Amino acid sequence: MKSVITALLIFIVLMGSISSSYAQQPQLATYRETAQVLVDEKVQNQTTAFITLSSTSPLEMRVPTALDEKIANAANVTSVAITNANSCQLGVTDQMCVIITIYSPSLIESYNITKIQNTSKAIGNTLINDINKAFLLDASFNSAYVHPKGELSKDLGTSGSVAGNKTISVIYTASQEKSSYLFDQLTSILMPAQIRNAGGFYDVAKKMADSSNSTVTFVITPTTSGQSIYQLQVSKQSPIKGEVTSIKPLDLFGISTLNRSSYFSGGFFPLNSLFELSIISNNYTAITSHGGGIVPTTFRNGQNVPTNLSQPGWIFDPGSGQHITGIYLFGTTTYATSDDLSLTIGSGSATQSLTNSSNTSSTNHTGPDYSTYALIGIIIAGGAAVYLFIRRK
């Protein structure tokens, strides 16, 4: 699924260091907090709420350097995931999993199940002891499973890609842990007090983890640049009963106000805290009303790009159809209320404010030019982001 994450707006920081005199210029930090709601009427008939805390800084997600390097250098390993998702793999019940994913089309296409299992297990075994030690686990080998079409992300209910096409998941299992316990265990190891005590989406994730039907997943994804991506996610699912006509996202998180982390209080970081919405429907549907404002945009390179990042409000792209996506930008504000994020949907036309939101021409707009912002997914361009933890020490 092409999630709203692919519409994130990440700009290029042109200066190697940013002084306080540029505090109101847009900046990008390595630490990011994202709240997401997926209303899926078409495939899973359920609504899923996610909080994802991510970073590319080993000071903000303290994965041991030796383990990080070992994962990056392991043959064809694309990710390592720790999750307490129920039935995290076919045949696994009432246990949590460590999943080491390997991309190896040639190995899969050998069609030699013994070779596939032995080779992938050997790769996984080079990592599991270090993973167990780093995260206080006692996971042991369970199975190796081939994913020819990338079903694992759907099975886990995760928003990010954990296993794609032609991958092998080496599964290690351990005693099941409650989400509240696993969240506390992982965050105490991974995240410094400067982030844990800064509130924001972290507090929402912690609250969600107290729910009996929540799931905690931590993923390490090595990249070709040599800089790993670390993602800690808490998710909670609820079945859809009847026709969905109104959405109050913050009710799904059990809160009335979504506050940004004070970790970003030292500058203007408009893209480090985002709320994202995705609606997948069997029928044509449209946003018929919404809280909050609409951010003015211009249409460039096939997508709507905001012309003013300091203004809070929605960007819908598209605002109607069988798949609606939206991002709420906080602008210079530090929170969004339930009213700001609530909206209604129906079979009629999209609200007029949506149709007028992207009428700025790419050739005649006079506001700030954000055409240099790249529209990417979860991967942050290496060297483009500021390590706030270093600046605060």
Residue, then its C-alpha position, 0 to 999 in steps of 0.5 A: m500500500k502506498s501510504v501517506i508517508t510517501a507524501l512527506l515533505i523533506f527539504i534539503v538543509l543547505m548549511g552544515s550547521i544552523s545557528s539560532s539566528y535562523a530559528q524560524q527557517p524550516q529545519l529538519a531533525t533526525y528524530r521524527e514523530t508520526a501519528q497515522v490512522l488507516v481506515d481500511e474498508k476494502v481489504q481488512n475492514q478495520t481501522t488502525a491507529f499508529i504512533t511511529l517514533s523514528s530516527t537515523s541517529p544512534l544517539e536518539m535510538r541507541v542501537p549498539t554500534a557493533l550490532d548495527e554494523k553487523i546487521a549492515n554487513a550481513a549478507n542480504v539482510t534488509s531489516v531486523a524486527i522485534t514485535n509482539a504482534n499476535s501470530c507474527q508469523l504463520g504457525v506462531t501463536d502466543q509468542m513474540c518474534v525477532i524477524i530477520t528479513i533477507y532479500s535473495p531472489s536467487l536463493i528463493e528461485s533455487y526452489n531448494i527448500t533445504k538450501i533456503q532454510n539452511t542458508s537463511k538460518a545461518i545468516g540469522n544465527t550470526l545476528i541473534n545472539d547480539i540482538n538478544k543481548a542488546f534488547l534483553l531477549d532470549a529468542s531462539f530459532n523457530s522457522a524460515y519462511v519465504h514471502p514471495k509477495g511481501e505479505l509480512s507487513k500486512d500480517l504485522g499491521t505495520s505501516g512500514s515495509v518489513a518484508g517485500n517481494k522475494t524475501i525470506s524471514v528467519i523467525y526467532t521466538a521468545s515468551q510473549e510480552k505485554s505491549s506496556y512491558l515491551f514498550d518500556q523495555l525497548t524505550s529504556i534501552l533505546m531512547p535517551a531521557q531527553i526524548r522520553n521526558a519531552g512528551g509529545f507523541y511518545d506519551v501517546a505511544k506509551k498510553m496506547a501500549d497500555s491497551s490490551n489489543s495494542t502491538v509494539t514493533f521495533v525495526i532496524t533497516p540498514t540503507t545503502s548509505g550506511q546509515s540505518i533507520y530505526q523505527l519504534q511503532v505502537s499500533k492498535q486496531s479496531p473493526i469497522k462496524g457499519e458505514v464510516t461517515s465521520i472520523k475522529p482520529l484522536d478518539l482512536f488514540g484515547i486523547s483529546t489533544l495531540n501535542r508535539s514533543s518539546y524536543f523540537s522547541g529549539g527551532f522551527f521543525p515543521l516536518n518532524s511532527l506529522f499526522e497522517l490519514s489514509i482512507i481505503s474504500n470500496n466505493y467512491t468517497a470524498i472529504t465533505s467537511h473537515g476541522g482545521g484549515i487547508v494549507p495553501t499548495t502548488f502542484r509540482n512534479g505530480q504532487n501538491v506541495p505547501t507554499n507556507l509551512s508555518q500555517p497549520g492545516w490539512i493537505f489532501d492529495p487526493g481528497s476524493g476517490q477510493h483512496i484518500t490521503g491527507i497530512y496535517l501540518f502543525g505549522t508554528t503551533t505545538y498541538a492539534t485538537s480533536d476538532d482540528l483533526s476530525l472530518t466527515i466523508g460521504s459519496g458527494s463532492a469534496t468540500q470546496s476548500l479542498t478543490n481550492s487548496s491547490n490553485t496556486s500556479s507553479t509559475n506565478h505564486t509569490g510566497p516562499d518557494y518550497s519546490t526544493y522539498a523532496l517527496i519521500g517516504i520514511i528514509i531521510a536523506g543522509g546528511a540533511a538532518v540536524y542531530l538535536f541531541i548533540r545540540r542540547k548537550 
